[in-house]
């Protein structure tokens, strides 16, 4: 018999605030965290807006000396983990730390450190490159820092599958507990990609919007969508074996019941026609959960506000759900959070879990002009109450990576 896995703690560092309540209240009310970019000079770039985090003080979450030895992406991860552990009320001093693991996803890792140290090398020479350059930059260090900061010694991995990274991380952590290799997993994703180098790269491949108006730049499924909005931050979930959670009287947010993972094997950046790989991924997750497609009450879409993603995700949903797709609410909360790349899936898993707990459908904001190729219920502009039982969240990434989670209300 497969062990059941539940979510007992949530931490979030986003442009909508720090912690699950600021994030959830903002999402419920349709508040946007997108604004003009301030930290980075983008005067020579077509993209001017992002979901940038303001007023983040790492010293509020960790030791000052340790913070200086972390890239921003690791700082976000450690901060969100602190929140998640506090939210879970998990006392690490009374559990077996060898049975507590970490699974973190990131798409890019320490790009801010990479960019900064490249400048040092070019301007000052090799002897001035920081001895902390490598351990600050490498993508696995967010997971490593979490383990070090909290003394957890169980199963640990870093997942790097582009924009599917943290959905894969949560799904893989779910499977680690399910098969008995851990009792608790600290799972999620983190990203700090708002740097000149990363922005220039995404501008060069025409993936981001040139729309300079923060109020209209991100409009998933809208006919006038023209590219994604970069976001940053971290989302962390405490996943726990059900009986372990019940024994300590944990407050359970939702249950993780299904996970799918596929690849398009088609193109380095483009989605396969009709969302074929995403459709197979959704079906895998449904099969893993042991439910019928019609039992899904809500989909938190990948919904990037790009032409190809949104119409192909719509086609994939129709392929999996058939006639029921027209009755199935699906929203893109990236319209509020921006696209956190490797951290997007974790933030969206958090939002999906809270949607189940509160029986509320988050909206897709900035939706004005219907697209004939995107003709489903995207919960336009205003969220609404609804009876929810199972919910799905999708993430798709460069390289053809697809990941889907299914959560169940408790």
N, C-alpha and C positions, 0 to 999 in steps of 0.2 A: 504493500500500500504506500502510495506516494505521500510524503509529508506535506502538510499544508503550510503556506507561507503568507504572512500578513505584514502590513505596514504599520509600524508603531511610533514612528518619529519622522519629522520633516524639518529640513533647514533649507533656506533659500536666500541667496544674495542676488538681487536683480535690480534693474533700473526702476522697478515699481516699489522698491523698499527692501528691507532686511527682515527676514522671517516669514513664516507661512501666512500670518494674518494680514500684513500689509499687501503681500502678493495676491492673496485670495480676494480681499475686499476690493482691490483695484481691478482685478479681472471681472469680478461680479458686476461692478459698476461701469465697466467699459472704459476705464481710464488708460491712457497711453503713457508708456515710459519712453517714447521716442522723441528726440529733440535734435537741435543743431549740435554738431560735434564740437566740443570745446577743448579736449585734452590734446588733440592732434591737429596739426596744420593740414587742412585739406583744400587750401586755396587753389591748388593746381590739379584738383581731382573733380570729376563730375558728380561724385556722391558727397553730400554735405550733412547727412543726418544719420543717426544711429541711436540705439537704446543704450546710452552710456550711463554707467554708474557714477553717481555724484556722492561726495562726502564719505567715502569708505575709509575707515581708519583701522588698519589691521591690528593695531595695538590694543583695540578693544576686544579682540578675540584670541590673541596669542602673545607670547613674550616678544618684546621689541627686538631683541637680538636675533631671535629665530626668524621673525618676519623679514628682517633685512637680508636674510639668506634664502628667501623664497621669491620666485617670480610671482607676479600678480595672480596668475591662474592657480597656483598652489595656495596663496593667501585666501582666495575666494573659497577654495575647497575646504581648507581647515576651518574657516569661519562658518561655513554652512554645516559642517560636521558638528561643530560645537552646538549650534542651534538644534540640530536634529537629535543629538544625544540628550540635550536638556529637555526637548519636547517629549522624548520617549520615556524619560525618567528611568533609563537603564543605568543601574549602578555597576560600573565596570569592576568595582572592587569585590563584588559578590558573585560575578559570573566567571566562567572559565575563559580567560582571554585567548587561550589557544583554540577556542571554538568560535571566536569572533573574527570575521575577516573584512577585507576591504576590496571593493571592485569599483574603480573609477574610470570614466571615459573622458577623453579629450580629443578634439580633432587636430589641434595644432601644438598645444603645449606652450612652452615658454618663449613665444615669438618676441615679446617685448625685450627679454634678456638677450636673445639672439641678435636682434636689431641693434640694441645698445652696444653690445660687445663687438659687433662687426665695425661699428663706428670707432670704438676705441682702438681696434687693431689697425684700421686704415689711417687714423689720425695720430696715434701715439706709439704704435708698434706692438709687437707680440709680447714684450715683457710687461706691458701694462694690462693685459687681459686678466680678468678676475679669476682667482682659483675656484670661485664658486660658479663660474660660467656654466660648466657642464651639469653639475647637480641642480642648478636652478632651471636650466633649459629643458632637460629631457622629460618627455611626456609622462613617464611613470612616477615622477617625483611627487605629484599630488597625492597619489595613493600611498607612496612611501612616507610622506610627511604626516599624513593622517595616522598611519600605523605608529610612527615614532611618537607623535604628540600624545596619543592616547594609549600607547602600550598594548595594542592588540596584535596578536601573534598568529592568527589563523590564516586561512586561504586568502591570498592577495594577488590581484592582477590589475593591469592597466589595459583598457580597450581603446584602440584607435581605429575607428571605422568612419571617419569624416563625420557627417551630420547625424549618423546613426549611432555614434559612439556610446552615449549614455543610455539610450534605450537598450542597446546590446548589454551594457554593463548591468543594468537593473535586471534584464532577462537572464543573463548568465549567473548573477548572484542568486536569483530565484532558484535556478537549477542546482546551484551548489548546496543550498539549504535543503531543497527537495530531495536530493540524493543522500543527504546525511553527512556531508563534509563540513558543515558548520551549523551552528544554532542561530547565529546573528550575523548579518552582513551589512556593513556600511556601504551603500551603493549610490551611484549617481554620476554626475559629470560636472566639468568645470572648463571655462574658456575665458581668455582675456585677449581677444584678437584685435582690439581697436588700437592699432599702431599704423604708422605710415606705410610700412612694408606690406602688411596684410591687406589694408584698405586698397593700396595701389594694385595689388595682385588681383583682388576680386573686381576692381574697376576694369582692369585690363581684359578680363574674360567676360565682361559685360553682364555679370550676374547681379550686380546691385543697381538699385534705382537711381536715375539722375534727378528725380523729383526733389527739389530742395525744401518742400513744404512738409514739416513734420506731421501735420494734421491729415495729409492725404497720401503720403509717400508709401505707406504699407497698406495694401488693400487686397488681401487674398480673395481669389475667386471672382473679383470684379473684372469687368471687360477691359478697364483701363490700367490694370496692373502692369508694372514694367520693371520689376526686379525686387530683390529682397532688401531688408534693412538689417544690418549687423547689430547684434546684441552681445552682451557679456555678462558673466556671473557664474553662479554655481547652484546646483540643486542636489541635495543629499536626502536619501530615504533610509531609515532604519528598517531593514527587512528581518523578520524574526519567525522562527518556527512557531506554529500556532500554540501548541501546548506550553512551550517555553514562555510565550507572551501571557497566556492565561494564568500560569502559576504565579507570576509576579503582579497580576492585576493591571496589565498594560491597557491603555486606551487604544483600541484598534481602529485605524482609519479606513482601511479597505483590505481586501485579500487579492493577492496576485495569483491568477489561475491559468494564464495562457501566454505563450511566447512563440513567436515565429521569427525566423532569420533566413533570408535568401539573398541571392545576387542576380542582377540582370544579365551579367556577362555580355554587355552590349557596348558601352561607351564610357570614357573616363569621367565625363561630366553630365551627359544627357541621360534622360530617363527613357527606358524602353517604351516603344509605341504601345499605347493603351494601358500603360502601367502594369504590364504583364508580371514583372517580378514582384511588385508591390501587392498585386492580387494574390499571388502564390503565398506571400508572406502572411497576409491577413488570414488566408485559409488555414495555413499551418497553425497560427495562433488559436483560431477557432477550434481546430481539431485537438490541439493540445489541451484546451480548456474543457473539451468534451461537451460542447454545447452546440445548438443550432444557430445559424447566422441571425435568425429572427429574434434571438434572445439578447442581442446587442442593442442597448438603448441609446448610445451616444458614441460618436467618434471624435476624438481630438486629432484633427488632421495635421499632416506635415505642413500643408498650406503655406508655402513660402512667398506667395505673391509674385511668382514668376510664371510666365506663360506656359511653359512645358509642364512644370510640376503640377500646377493646379488642375489643368484639364486632364492630365494623365492619372492623377490621383482620383479625380471624379470618375473617370472611366474604369479604374480598378475597383472602386467601391461598387459600381454598377455590375461589374463582372462577378463579384463575390456575392452580392446581396440580391441581385435580380430586381424584381418589382418592388421589393421591400426597401430598396435604396431610396425611393422617393419619400418614404415615411421616416427615414432615419436621420435625426439631427446630427450635423457635423460642423464643427467650427474650428477656426484657426486662431489660437490665442497669440500667435506670433504677431498679429495685428496690434497687440499691446506690448508684448515683451521684446519684440524684434526677434531675430534669428540668432540664438546663442550657439550656433554651430554644434560642436561636440557636447555642449551642455543642454541643448534644446530639449532632447528627449527626457532628461531627468526633470526639468522644470515642467514639461507637459505631462509627465506621469504624476507629478505632485498635483497639478491642476485637475487632472482626471480623477485622482483619488478624492480630492476635496469636493469635486462635482458630485461624485457618488454619495459621499457622506452627507452632503447638504441637499441632495436632490435638486440640483440647479444646473442649467445648461449655460456655459459661458458663451458670450457673443463673439462674432467676427465683426470688429468695428471697421469703419471707413468703407462699408459696402454700399455702393450707390447704383452702379449700372450693371444689370445682369448680363452674363456671358452665355450665349446659347449652348456653348460646350460645357458650361459649369451650371447645371440646372437642378441642383439638389438643395436641401434645406440647410443653409450655412449659418443659421441662427443670426440673422443680420442685425448688427448694431446694438441690439438690446437683448440681454440674457433673459431666461425665463425658467420658472419652476417646472419640474417634470419628474415623474416617477422613474427612477433609474435602477436597473439591476446589474447589468454588465456594461462595461464601457471599454472601448478600444482606443489606443493611441499609436500613431504611426510615425516613423522616422525613416527618411531615405537620404542617402549620402553619395557624394562623388565616388566613383569606382563601382557604382551599381549596388551599393549596400542597402539592404532593406531590413528593418526591424519593427516588430509589432508586439505590443503588450496588451493583454486583456486583464482588467481588474474587475472585482466583484464587490458589491456593497455588502456590508455586514449588518 
